[in-house]
Amino acid sequence: FRLGVAMAFALLPVIVLAIVQMQTGFREQSEARAQSLRLAASRASLSAKARLDSTVVLLDALTPETLGPYCGPRLAALVQRLDGYIALYRMSATGAIMCSSRAPLASSTPAAVRARSWFQRVRAGEHSVIARAVSPRVTDVPAVIVAVRAERPMGRFDGAMTATIPLEILQ
């Protein structure tokens, strides 16, 4: 019995050291995983931000081109060529859809468009707005709307150019 107690007492520092090292290793591994997750989240958010920024640039470039003839077929062809866009729309200052890459919903009346918060924000002066797509019938997948303010040469509000992007593209 004395020999067992003496051995346990002699091995106690080794056992305590092993427990401390195990706990320290666990903490370091946990911190490394947390850092890895932060970096992955940062990369994902930067990718989504870059996608949204490029959409704003695209809409800015398309806004003057959406007033001419054959606007709808040109937007439809553009949506077919570019990955990650469901639809492109050009709205007038009254909320009427002037040009679109796909047929608008019957519920997209000028009054309904004017009532949407993203349209009100663009009309109030914001250059670009990102909002959740209102109607699930536009697409079968969750989507976001990126809207860019269209202005006349003197800076007066002339409507909005919008792109509908599936949420899975941004994830």
Phi, psi and omega in degrees: 000317179297321180295319178296316178295319179296319179293318179297318179293324180288326182273350181304314178299324180293317180295317178297317178298318179297319179294317179296317180295322178296317180293320178296317177298320178297317178297315180298318179294321178295317178295321178295319178295318179297318178296318179298318178294320177297317179295319179296318178295322179296316178298317180295318181291324177294322178295316179295318179296319179297321179296314180294320178296319179292329176293319177299318179296317178300314181295321176300318181288327182279336187308311180292335184279352186267014181256349184271181178290158179061027181297314182302309178298325178293318178294321179297318178295323179294318178297323179293324182281326183268132177281143171093008177242136177269315182202157174234137181225149172238119179255148176278178179294340179269356180095000178284140178280114183270329185205140180208155179277346177213162182296129179287158177291154177296334180280357180272056177285160178305321180294320179293320179294316179298331182281344182288142186296323181295323179292318179297320179293319179293318179296327181286348175129351178292139181288315180220148182221140175243129183216161176289140176295132187286313187256125177288348180283344177295320179221167176268000182237154175298142185215166174238155177249131173250120182243139179235136180291134173255136182232154172280169182306328181271007177093004180284144181299129182235012179120202182214152173248129183233153173231138176255123184239132177294140183297330181296335177293327183272348184279000000 
